[in-house]
């Protein structure tokens, strides 16, 4: 079976994000995680799943494609397919948590 035999998904999970779009989405996700005080839970979950995150993004786009598309999460799925984006998201969440902790200590 070659590349030509793979059917293209009707959902937008085959799109590519520009580096600017990736950075903007990482910032949005990190801010949302931080805003809801989910930093530690996110870090523990994402670090423990590690390599499975990309597989989950692939599997999720297949099984839950219509729902993710309806919820507007297709860009997040595309973002999480790249392990370097996961690392960048982790770094951003850690940075925001460190800034919050530093601000608390200085009060």
Buried (B, 14 or more C-beta within 10 A) or exposed (E): EEEEEEEEEEBBBEEEBEEEBBBEBBBEBBEEBBEEEEBEEBBEEBEEEEEEBBEBBBEBBEEBBEEBBEEEBBBBBBBBBBEEBBEBBBEBBBEBBEEEEEEEEEE
